[in-house]
Amino acid sequence: MTAIVDTPEEAAALELAPLLVRRPLEAFLDGCGLGEGPVDAEPVGEGHSNVTYLIRRGAGAWVLRRPPRPPLPPSAHDVLREARLLTAVQDADVRTPRVVATCDDEAVIGAPFYVMERVEGDVLTTELPPALASEGARIGEELVDALVEVHAVDWRACGLEGYGKPTGYLDRQLRRFAGLWEHNRTRELPVLDRLTEWLTEHKPESGEATIVHGDYRLGNTMFAPGAPPRLNAIFDWELATIGDPLADVGYLVATWAEPGDEEGAIFSLGAVTRRPGFPTREELIARYEQRSGRSMSDVRWYTTLALWKSAVFLEGSYKRRLAGTTEDPFFDRLKTGVPEIAERAWQVATG
């Protein structure tokens, strides 16, 4: 598949639309005062949802985010909504890259997109840089502390009134993802239906609403070069909203691998945490409880919710792979990976 072409005419001649079109992008960047001359672009990161490119132009470098190729589920992959949140919190105590440009004109590259500053550092998924080889405990602490900062932001003061509804978050999550399953499903998975019933029957009461990242895990953060570990950027805010902060804790725990865990799609997102020295899931929960002052008594429900949502969301990625609209080989694993995640969710719920 051709991901990058030079002109709209080349793009129109392709059966499958490209992800970047250089000449219109260069004209857009000219208008924003971002570099000069030809654009050099390469995909970056290990995300499997929205598409991220490192773009270089002259002496400058930035990061561009755009949705994947269609067909897309309703309301998913809204990169401009993501950019709105990043812009709103850029002066708050949140570790995020600064947005430098947004574009809602699909004629430029074929989809809406935004451009943000490039942050230097390491994304920790399967390997650790030598300087952090024995710093697992502190990496876990940084990850939890940065999340506590997100949840402490005064989102109303940042201008995020109306970004999400502060009440009824859990009910909306259950309705939305149950509906998304009907849109995404490529097969019958009865365990998903049982999980939907269990989550509905055991739903806790939410506390005060905060910003919710929606995809908070080690692989969606970056650590500054060198030691001691310092988390310097949180990425992939595509699913962010205003809601129940414990949803983020549940997802962090759900994707945190420990020694002895079975291999699987959900733990492949951050397999490095199996190494000696990294905190356990219980230690992460305890630190969040201590730093935030929030009770973790219902964390099992939130972890089950996170796994259920992951299965539903990733089935959509698998559907795109079957349709031939993505070349990401990770999605081939989802034939067995989605059922595995659903079964793990049931184990957490009933364990």
C-alpha positions in Angstrom: 0.0 0.0 0.0 1.2 3.5 -0.8 1.1 5.6 2.4 2.7 8.8 1.1 2.4 10.5 -2.2 3.5 13.9 -3.6 0.3 15.3 -5.2 -3.5 15.1 -5.0 -3.4 13.7 -8.6 -1.3 10.8 -7.4 -3.6 10.3 -4.5 -6.7 10.2 -6.7 -5.1 7.6 -8.9 -4.8 5.1 -6.1 -7.4 2.5 -5.2 -6.6 3.0 -1.5 -6.1 6.6 -0.3 -2.7 7.5 1.0 -2.1 8.8 4.5 0.0 11.8 3.6 0.1 14.1 0.5 3.3 16.1 0.6 2.6 19.2 -1.6 -0.6 20.3 0.0 0.9 19.5 3.4 3.9 21.7 2.6 1.6 24.6 1.6 -0.3 24.2 4.9 2.9 24.2 6.9 4.0 27.3 5.0 0.9 29.1 6.2 1.7 28.1 9.8 5.3 29.2 9.6 6.6 25.7 10.3 9.8 25.2 8.4 10.4 25.5 4.7 11.1 23.2 1.7 10.2 19.5 1.1 8.6 17.4 3.9 10.3 14.2 4.9 7.9 11.9 6.8 8.2 8.6 8.6 5.7 6.7 10.8 6.6 6.7 14.5 5.4 5.0 17.6 3.7 1.6 18.2 0.1 2.9 18.3 -2.4 0.9 16.4 -5.3 3.4 16.1 -4.7 7.0 15.0 -1.7 7.4 12.7 1.4 9.3 13.8 4.2 10.6 11.6 7.4 12.4 12.4 7.7 15.1 9.8 11.0 16.9 9.1 11.3 20.1 7.2 14.5 22.1 6.9 16.0 22.3 10.4 12.6 21.6 12.1 10.8 18.4 13.2 7.3 17.9 14.4 4.8 15.1 14.9 1.6 14.9 12.9 -1.5 12.9 14.0 -4.4 11.9 11.7 -7.1 9.1 11.7 -6.6 5.8 10.0 -8.2 5.0 6.7 -11.9 4.5 6.7 -14.3 2.9 7.3 -14.3 4.1 10.9 -16.7 3.5 13.8 -19.0 6.5 14.6 -17.4 9.2 16.7 -14.0 7.3 16.8 -10.6 8.7 15.8 -11.5 12.4 16.3 -8.0 13.9 16.2 -9.3 17.5 16.4 -11.1 16.7 19.6 -7.8 15.3 20.9 -6.0 18.5 19.8 -8.6 20.6 21.7 -7.8 18.8 25.0 -4.0 19.1 24.5 -4.4 22.8 23.8 -6.6 23.3 26.8 -4.2 21.7 29.3 -0.9 22.9 27.8 -0.4 25.5 30.7 -1.6 23.1 33.4 0.5 20.7 35.4 0.1 17.9 32.8 2.9 16.3 30.8 1.8 16.8 27.2 3.3 17.9 23.9 2.3 21.4 22.7 0.0 21.6 19.7 1.3 24.0 17.1 -1.3 23.6 14.3 -4.7 22.0 13.5 -6.4 21.4 10.1 -10.0 20.5 9.5 -9.7 20.7 5.7 -9.7 17.1 4.4 -8.5 18.4 1.0 -4.9 18.8 2.5 -4.0 15.2 3.2 -7.4 13.4 3.0 -8.4 13.7 6.6 -8.3 16.2 9.5 -5.0 16.3 11.4 -2.9 18.3 13.9 0.8 19.0 14.4 2.5 19.0 17.7 6.0 19.7 19.0 8.4 16.8 19.0 9.5 15.6 22.4 12.7 13.8 22.9 12.9 10.6 24.9 12.1 6.9 25.1 8.9 5.0 24.9 9.2 1.9 27.1 7.3 -1.1 25.8 9.6 -4.2 25.4 13.1 -2.8 26.2 14.7 -0.4 28.6 17.5 2.0 27.7 20.7 1.2 29.7 20.3 4.2 32.0 16.9 2.9 33.2 17.8 -0.8 33.4 17.4 -0.9 37.2 14.8 1.8 37.6 11.6 -0.2 37.3 10.3 1.0 40.6 10.7 4.6 39.8 9.3 4.2 36.3 6.1 2.9 37.9 6.0 5.7 40.4 6.4 8.3 37.7 3.6 6.7 35.7 1.2 6.8 38.6 2.2 10.3 39.7 1.7 11.7 36.2 -1.8 10.2 36.1 -2.6 11.8 39.5 -1.6 15.1 37.9 -4.0 14.6 35.0 -6.9 13.9 37.4 -6.1 16.9 39.5 -6.5 19.4 36.7 -9.3 22.0 37.0 -10.8 21.1 33.7 -13.5 23.8 33.9 -10.9 26.5 34.4 -9.0 25.1 31.3 -12.0 25.8 29.1 -13.2 22.2 28.8 -16.8 22.8 29.9 -18.8 20.8 27.4 -15.9 18.5 26.4 -17.6 15.7 28.2 -20.6 15.3 30.5 -19.4 15.2 34.1 -22.2 12.9 35.2 -23.4 9.5 33.9 -20.0 8.6 32.5 -20.1 4.9 33.4 -23.6 4.5 32.0 -22.5 6.1 28.7 -19.4 3.9 28.5 -21.5 0.8 28.8 -24.0 2.0 26.2 -21.4 3.3 23.8 -19.2 0.2 23.8 -22.2 -2.2 23.7 -23.3 -0.3 20.6 -19.7 -0.3 19.2 -19.5 -4.0 19.6 -22.6 -4.4 17.3 -20.7 -2.2 14.8 -17.3 -3.8 15.1 -18.1 -7.5 15.6 -16.9 -9.9 13.0 -18.0 -13.1 14.9 -20.0 -14.2 17.9 -18.3 -14.0 21.3 -20.8 -14.9 24.0 -18.4 -13.9 26.7 -18.7 -10.3 25.6 -22.5 -10.5 26.2 -21.9 -12.0 29.7 -19.5 -9.2 30.5 -21.9 -6.5 29.4 -24.5 -8.0 31.8 -22.0 -8.3 34.7 -20.7 -4.7 34.3 -24.3 -3.3 34.2 -25.3 -5.3 37.3 -22.3 -4.4 39.4 -21.7 -0.7 38.3 -20.3 1.4 41.1 -21.1 5.0 41.9 -18.6 7.5 40.4 -16.9 10.2 42.4 -16.1 13.7 41.3 -15.5 13.9 37.5 -12.0 14.7 36.2 -10.2 14.6 32.8 -10.0 10.9 31.8 -7.2 9.9 29.4 -9.0 6.8 28.2 -5.9 4.9 27.1 -3.4 5.4 29.9 -0.6 2.9 29.9 3.2 2.8 29.9 3.5 2.6 26.1 1.5 5.8 25.7 4.1 7.8 27.6 7.7 9.0 27.0 10.6 9.2 29.4 13.3 11.8 29.1 16.8 10.5 28.2 19.0 9.4 31.1 18.4 8.7 34.8 16.7 9.1 37.1 13.5 8.3 35.2 11.4 11.3 34.4 8.1 10.9 32.5 8.1 13.9 30.1 5.1 13.3 27.8 1.7 11.6 27.7 0.5 10.7 24.2 -2.6 9.3 22.5 -5.4 11.3 24.0 -7.9 10.1 21.3 -10.3 8.6 23.9 -10.0 11.4 26.5 -13.2 12.9 28.0 -14.5 14.2 31.3 -15.6 11.3 33.5 -14.6 8.9 36.2 -10.9 8.9 36.9 -10.8 5.3 38.1 -11.4 4.2 34.6 -7.8 5.2 33.9 -6.6 3.3 36.9 -8.5 0.2 35.7 -6.9 0.4 32.3 -3.4 1.0 33.6 -3.8 -2.1 35.8 -5.4 -4.1 33.0 -2.4 -3.6 30.7 0.3 -3.9 33.3 2.1 -7.3 32.9 3.6 -9.1 35.8 6.0 -12.1 35.9 3.9 -15.3 35.4 1.2 -13.6 33.4 0.2 -15.4 30.2 1.4 -14.0 26.9 -1.3 -12.2 25.0 -2.3 -9.1 23.0 -3.2 -7.0 26.0 0.1 -7.6 27.8 2.2 -7.1 24.6 1.4 -3.4 25.0 4.0 -3.2 27.8 5.8 -6.4 28.3 8.8 -4.7 29.8 7.0 -4.5 33.1 7.5 -8.2 33.6 11.1 -7.5 34.5 12.4 -7.7 38.0 12.1 -4.4 39.9 8.9 -3.2 38.4 6.0 -2.7 40.8 3.1 -5.1 40.9 -0.4 -4.1 39.9 -1.3 -4.0 43.6 1.6 -1.6 44.3 0.4 0.7 41.5 -3.1 0.7 42.9 -1.8 1.5 46.4 0.4 4.4 45.2 -2.5 5.9 43.2 -4.8 5.6 46.3 -2.2 7.2 48.5 -1.4 10.1 46.1 -4.9 10.8 45.0 -6.9 10.1 48.1 -9.5 8.1 46.2 -10.7 4.7 47.3 -9.7 1.7 45.2 -12.4 -0.6 46.6 -14.0 -1.0 43.2 -10.9 -1.3 41.1 -11.8 -4.9 40.0 -14.9 -3.5 38.3 -12.9 -0.8 36.5 -10.3 -3.3 35.4 -13.0 -5.5 33.9 -14.5 -2.5 32.2 -11.1 -1.7 30.7 -10.6 -5.2 29.3 -14.1 -5.3 27.9 -13.7 -2.0 26.2 -10.3 -3.1 24.8 -11.8 -6.2 23.3 -14.6 -4.2 21.7 -12.3 -1.5 20.4 -9.7 -4.0 19.0 -12.4 -5.9 17.2 -12.8 -2.8 15.2 -9.1 -2.9 14.3 -9.4 -6.5 13.3 -12.4 -5.6 11.1 -10.3 -3.0 9.3 -7.6 -5.6 8.8 -10.0 -8.1 7.3 -11.3 -5.3 5.0 -7.7 -4.6 3.8 -7.7 -0.9 4.9 -4.7 -1.2 7.2 -1.4 -2.9 6.8 -0.5 -3.1 10.5 0.6 -6.7 11.2 -0.3 -6.3 14.9 -4.0 -6.6 13.9 -3.4 -10.2 12.6 -2.9 -11.2 16.3 -6.4 -10.0 17.1 -8.1 -13.1 15.6 -7.2 -14.8 18.8 -6.2 -11.7 20.8 -9.8 -10.3 21.1 -11.2 -13.5 22.5 -8.2 -13.8 24.9 -8.9 -10.3 26.2 -12.5 -11.0 26.7 -11.8 -14.2 28.6 -9.3 -12.4 30.8 -12.0 -9.8 31.5 -14.3 -12.5 32.7 -11.6 -14.0 34.9 -11.1 -10.6 36.6 -14.8 -10.1 37.0 -15.5 -13.4 38.5 -12.2 -13.9 40.3 
